[in-house]
Amino acid sequence: MDVQYDVIIVGAGPAGMTAAVYATRAGMKAMMLEPEAPGGKLVKTFEICNWPGVKEISGVDLAMQMFDHSTSYGCEYQYGKVMKVEDEGNVKKVVCEDGTVYSSYAVILATGSVEKKLGLANEERLTGRGISYCAVCDGAFYKDKVVTVIGGGNSALEEALYLTQFASKVRIVIRRDVFRAEPHVQEMVAKNPKIEVVKHHIPIEYVEEDGKVTGIVLKNVTSNEMTTYDTAGVFPYIGSIPATQAVAHFPVIDQDGYLVVNEKMETAIPGLYGAGDVCAKVLRQIVTAVSDGSIAAQQIFHYIQDCKCK
């Protein structure tokens, strides 16, 4: 059949855009498919202060710089929501929601993950303005301020511990009276004088002033009593949902729904690669995403040569 591309990159976040740079500079014909604005979580991040070489930049500005770079060597960019990736040996087919089908020798899944939201009013609007899903990214903005972490698992407690180096107090809110985190993490939380635990409560409403979070209303699940707590920031850690639906029919997903890849970013399906937050990994940051993207693209160059696809 007539194969349209060497590689199709599904997702235009930092991982996908970096893969586009490396793929096209290696002489491959590449395309990025993205159902939203390019940049991924970058466009929802107010300020970024941990991108090496740039002390401070807005997420939108960094996203636009990356996008301009990613398309400057000839990578095509198309709007499209990918529903399924089909494996036909040396050829992969990418099926979009509108029925369009693209073909390539390799596919990089760089679709990221979506944090589970609390479902409260104005949540999207206040994201980046007091609501954050990344303590490593935004913790330093809350120096000497009170912040609130929602959740009782490992991620919630570990991020709460991380935030104590900046915040004057870290409040952890859990629905039950026990944590789900590992015992040693719980012990560290219990010993930290900056951490306050509010049990048997759930978040009900954000309090805001001048477009920024200033507090949160919590409900006692036992008494139904409502209490408003002052807080400069809220960090919900109630889980995330990896965007792996397009490859869920392949044996490449772990028990949590993340894409399983090796050090070459290869999955168990030859020609199918992963990059960024969609992959099972220990740290989800811009720098780790761009690393994944560069590795995936470089490995695909060798894959195409070795399998004599062309």
N, C-alpha and C positions, 0 to 999 in steps of 0.2 A: 504494500500500500504506500501511498505518498505520505511520508512523515513530515509534518510541518515544522517541528522544532527539535533541536538537540535536547533541550531541557525546558520543562515547564515548572515554574516556581509558583506554588499555591500559597499566597500570602505576601503582603508587601509591608511587613514590619521590618525591624532592624535585621533579622536573620535573612528574610527574603531579599531585601534590597542589597545586602552585602553579597549574597549568592549571585545576584544579577551582575554586580560589578565584576566578580571573579570569573563568572561564566563567559561574559562577553569579552573581557580582556584576554581570555584564553581562546577566543575565536569561535565560540559556540553561538548558535542561534538560540536565543532565549526569550521567554515571555513570562511576565508576572501576571497572575490573576488575583484580583482583590475585590471583595464585595463592598468595601467601605473606602474611606479616605486612606491614602498611603500613610504609613507611620505606625500602625498598630496602637499599642498602649502609649506610645510617645505623644500622640495628639491629645491624650487625656491627662498628661503629666504637666503640671504648672511650671516647675523649674527642675533642671537636672544639673547637679553639681558633682557628679562622679564619672563624667565622660572624660577620659584622659586627654589632657591638653586644653580643655575648655573649662574654666573655673565655674562658669554659670551660663546656662542657656535654657530657653524655654523649650518644652517638648515639641511644640509645633515648629519652631525654627529648626531644631535638629532634624525633625522628620522631613521638612522640606529640603534641607541641605542633602540629606541622604537620598531622597527621591531624585533630586536633580542629578546627583552623582550616579545613581543606579541606572538611569536611562541615557546617560551621556555617551555610552559606548555602543548604543544600538539595541539595548534590551527593549522589547515591546511591552507596553503596559495596557492591559485590558480590564474592564469592569466585568466581573463574573463571580457568581456564587457557585463553587464547586460542590456537586452533590455526590460524585463517585469517581474513583480512579479505577480503571479496568486494566488488568494485566494480560497482554497478549504476547508474552515472551519478550523479545527484544523491543517491542513497541508497547507503549502505554497510551491509553486513552483517558482523557479528562472530560467528564460529562458535567455540564453546567445546568443550573436550574432552568434556564430558558431553552434548553434542548441543544444548545451548541456543543459540539464535540471537537476537542483539539487532540492532536496526536504528537507524541515525542518519544525519544529513546529513553529518557529518564524524567523522573518527577521528584521535586523536593517539596515535601509537606512542611510549610512554615506558617501554619495557621494559628499558632499560639494557644493560649488558654484564656478563659473568661472567669474572673473571680465571681463567686456567688455573691449576690447583693442581698442586703437586708430587706429590701422591698419597701423602704420608707419614702415618704414624699420628698421631692427635690434632691434625691440621691445623685442623679446624673449631674445636675447643675452644680452641686456642691463638691463633686469629685475634683480634687486638686485645690480646693478652697476650704480645707478642713477635713475632708474625707480622703484617705489614702489607703492603698492596698499594698504598699511596699515601705516597710520601716527602713530598710537599707537605703532606699532612694530618698525618702523625705524626712527621716528622723531628725536630722540636724536642724530642720526648720522650726523645731519645737523645743529649742533650748530653753530651759528654766520655765517651761509651761506644763500644764496638766494635759495628759492625753488619755484616751480610753481605747482599750483593745477589746473587741468582741470575739469570744470563742474560747474553747477550753482544750483544744488539741495541741500537738507539738508545735505547729506553726505559730499559733496564737501566743503560747507561752515563750517560745524562743524569740519572737519578735518583741514581746513585752520586755524581756530581759535586755534585748538590744537597745530598746528605747530608753532604758534607765540611764544610759550614759549621757543623754541629752535632757530629758524631761525632769521636771521637779518631782512629778508623781505620775505613776502609770497605774491606771485603774483597769482591772480585768473584770469583764462582765460575763457570767456564765448562767445558763438556764437552770442547771442542776446544782447540787452541792458538792460534786466531785469533778475533777478534771479527767480528760481522756488522754492526756499526755503521759509520756513515760515517767516513771517514778523519779529518776534523777533530775529531770527537768522541773518537776513539781517541787523537789527539794530546794533547787536553786531559787525558784520563785518565792517559796516560803521564807527563805533566809534574806531576801532582798528588802531592805527597809523602805525603798521607794515604791514598792508595789502594794496596792490595795486590791483585794478581791471582793467583788460584789456578787454574791450567790443568789440563786432563785430569782433572777431578774432577766428581762428581755428588753431590747430597745424598741421604743414606740415612735419617737419623733425627734428630728434634729431641731435644735434651737439655733437661729442664725441672726446675725446683725451685719448690715452692710455687705451682704452676699458671702459672708464667711461663717463657719460653724463656731458657735460660742458655748454650746451646751448640748445635752442630750437628755431626753425624757426616758426613764426606765420604769418598767412595770414589774412589781413583785408578783410572780406567778402564783404565789400562795394566797396573798391577801388582796390582790388586784390594786394595791396602793400605787399611785404614780409619784415619782420623785424626779425632780430636775437636777442634774449635775452639771456644774461648769466644766467645760473641756475645750481646749483649743484645737484638738484633733481627734478624729475617730478612725481606728484601724480595724475594719472587719476582717476576721480570719475564720471564715466558716466554710472554707473549701473553695476549690476552683474546678472548672469544667474544661478539660482539654478538647480542642476542636478536631477530633479524629473521626468524625462520622463518615467522611469520604473514604476512609480505608478500614472501617470497622469490620468489613467482611474478610479481611486478610488476617493471618495469625501474627500480627505485629503490635498488638495492644496489650499493655499490662493490666493488672486487676483494677487499677485506678483510672483506666482509660487513656493513659499516656502512651505515646509512640516509643517503642523500644528500638534503640539504635546502638551500634558499636562505636568505637573510637573514630571510625571513618564516616560516621553518620549514616551508615548503611542499615536498612531493615532486613528482615528475613526474605524479602522479595527483591531479587536482583533488579536494579534500576530504580528502586523506590528508596528515597532518602528522607531524612528528617532534619530539621534545624530549628533552634529556638525553644520557646516555652512549651511547645507541643510535645517535646521529648521528655522522657523520664530522666531527671537530673537533680542535682542537689542545690543549684543556685540559678535562679532565673533573673538575669540582669541584661542590660543592653550589651555589655561587653561579652558575656557568654553567648548571647544570641548571634552577634556578628562573627564570633569565632566559629560557631557551628556552621553558619552560612558559607564562610570561606572554605572550610574543610569539605563540606558537601559538594560545592561547585568544583573544587579541584579534583576530588575523587571521581566525580562524574566524567570529567575530561579523560581520565585514565580508563574508566569503565567503558566509555564509548570506543576508545582505541582498542582495548583488549578484547572486547566481545565482537569487534568488527561489525558493529551495527550499521555503519555507513558504507 
